[in-house]
């Protein structure tokens, strides 16, 4: 069997997440498997680097799949992209070692989140960002973001559904880039993420920037691993899985 790795992108707006769901529910994995099964004329399966929730997008999701066929990669990429729906595309594909697993072998994952902080929402950003019209304190935003770097128990900043499991993660970097038209892009890199962790962290930082939450409260939660910030969950549409490193 030949093992192939592909980098894909998708607009998550009309998907009920990445992971395949019961029949009738549209997912990214379901669409990929359907097309691959047609191409290979047999039921296909894929591994993937990370599961994204409903409404979350990706520019750098990584999958791998195995087939007995030796693929002409240029022709295969062109063919599969012509068969996939308009909101999914294969960016890159290559043959990899048989042992490669897109999930288990991932060393670092990167997500970005888009916020527009101005008095109107550009039509070109509405689907992929959230709007905050009140002026934020960017100094406090940067201070709050810096607190999350390093290794911490992120239980307070994750879904309650995973409580009781191993919740220590390491954030390698957290950057904030100010763009045109009030666009603020948050980029966060870690070894892995807990369920809803990125969206809760972003929502918490935005609350700090709006003066609705104090930095001291965030610092204490990171120090103790205690607390519940799930109410700060930011909307899905601003979130992108941007890169996976191996």
N, C-alpha and C positions, 0 to 999 in steps of 0.2 A: 504494500500500500504506500502511496505517495502522500506526504503531509504538506499542506499548503497554508501559508499565513496570509491574511488579507487585512488591510486597513480600510475601514468603511466610515462613511459619514451619513447622517440622517437628520431630518427635521422631525423632531419627536411630537410635534403638535397634534397629529391625528393618530398617534399610536398609544396603546394602553401599556406602555413600557417596552423594554427590550425582550424580556424573557417570555417564552411561549406560554399561552394561556389556553383555557378551554376553547373548543371550537366555536368560531363565531366572533372571537375577540381579536382585533387586529394588533399584532406585535411585530417588531423588527425581526426577531428570530424566526417567527412564523413565515414572514415573507421571504427571508433568505433561504430557509429550508425548502419552501415550495419551489423556488426557482432552481436551486441546486438539484433537487430531486428530478425536476423536468430535464435538466441538462444531462444528468448522469443516468436517467432512466431507472433509478432505484431510490429508495428512501434514504435521504441524506441526513447527516447530523453535524452539528458544529459545536465547538467550544468557544468561549468568549471571555474577554478580559474582565468585564464588569457589567453587572446588571444596572440599567438605568430605569428610572420610574416613568410613569405616564407623563408626557409633556416635556421630558428632558431630551436635549439634543446631543449629537456627537459629531465631532470633527475627526476624531482619532480612535474610534473603537477598534479593537483588534480581535479577529476571530481566526480559528484554524479548523480545517476539515481534511479528511482523508478520502482518497479515491484510488482505485486500481489503475486509473488512466494517467498517462503522461500528458500534461496539458501544455498546449501552446499558449503561453501566458498572455501575449498581446491579444490574440483572437478570443481567448476565454474571457478576459476582462471586458472587451468590447461587447461580446455576446451577452454576458450576464447583466451588464449595465443597460443593454437595450431591453432586457426582459424585466428588470426590477421596476417598481413604481417610481414615480418622479421624486419622491421624498427619501429615497435611499440610493447611494452610489458607492461603488468600489473605487477607492483612490489608488490602491497599490496592492500588488500580489506577488508573492515569491514562494519558491519551494524551500522548505526548511527540514531540519533533521526530524526523524520519526519521533523522537522523544519530546519535541517542542509542544508545550501546552500553554495557550494564550493566557490562561488564568493563573495556573500555579507558578509559571516562570516569570510573571510580572514583578519587577522590583520597585517600580514607582508609577503612580497614576497622577494625572494632572487634570483639574477641573477649572473652568472659568465661569464667572457669573457677571452678567451685565445689568447695570443700574443706570437709568437716565435721571439726572438731578437737574431739572429745568422746569419751565412752566408749560411745556407741551410735549407730547409723545410723537416723535417722528414716525411717519407711516412705514419707514424702512426698518424701524427698530421695534415696533409694537409686539411682534410675534416672538422676539428674542431678548426682551429685557423687561424690567419693571420700571414704573415711573414714580419718582418721589418729587413732589413739587416744592416742598419746604426746603429751605437751604440747610444743608448738613454741615456739621463741624468736621471737616476732613482731618484736622489734627487729631481729634479724638478717635476717628475711624482708623487712622493709621496706628495709633497707640494700641487700640483694642486688637487689631489684626496681629500685631507683633506678639501679643501675649500667647497666641495659639501656636506659635512656632516651637518646635522641640517635641519631646515625648511626654505625653500626658494621658491620664485616664479621661477619655472623652464621653463617658457614660452620660453626663448631664447634657451633652450636645448631640444626642442621638435618639432614635426612636425608642420608646419604652418597650417595644416588642423584643428588643435584643438585650434587655437588662438581664444580668446573671451570666452572660457570656463574657469572653475576654474583650475588654473595651479599651485597652491601651493601644494607642497608635502614635506614629511619629510624623509630624509635619516638617518637611525639609525646607519649605519656603512658602511665603505668603506675600504676594506683591499686589500693589494697587496702581493702575495706570489711568491717568485722566486723559480722555480723548476729546474730540470735537463734539459740539452740540450737547454738552453736559453729560456725555457718556463716561461712566466709571466702570472699569473692568477689574474685577478681583480675580487673581489667579492663585490657586492653592495646590501644592504638591505634597504627597505623602506616600508612605509605603502601601497603605490601603485605607479605605474609609468605611466607617460604620453606616448603617442604614439611616438615611436622611441627615448625616453628619454635616455635609457641606452646606446644605440649605439652612440648617439650624444655626450654624456658625455665622453665615452671611446675615441671616435675619437678626441675630443678636448684635452683630457689629453695626448694622443699620440703625437699630434701636439706640445704641450708644451715640451714633452720629446725630440722631434726632433729639437727643437729650431725654429719652424715655427710659434709659437704663444706665447705671453707673459702671465705670470700669472696675471699681473695687469688687463688685458683685461677680463679674466675669473672672477676675483674678482668683477670687476665693474658690469658685467652682472648679477651676483648673487645678488649683493646689490640693483640694480635698477629694475631688472626684465625686462630689455630692451636689445635688440640685437637679432641677428639671427646667430646661429651656425649650421644650418642644413647642410651646406656644409661639415661639419666635420663628417658626418654619417659614422660609421665604418661598414664594411661588415657583413652580417648576420651570416655567418658560424662560427664565433668565439663565438657566444652567446648561453648560456644555461639558461633556467629556472630551478634552482636547488632545490628550496624549497618553500613551502607555509606553514605558521604557522597560527594556529587558537586559 
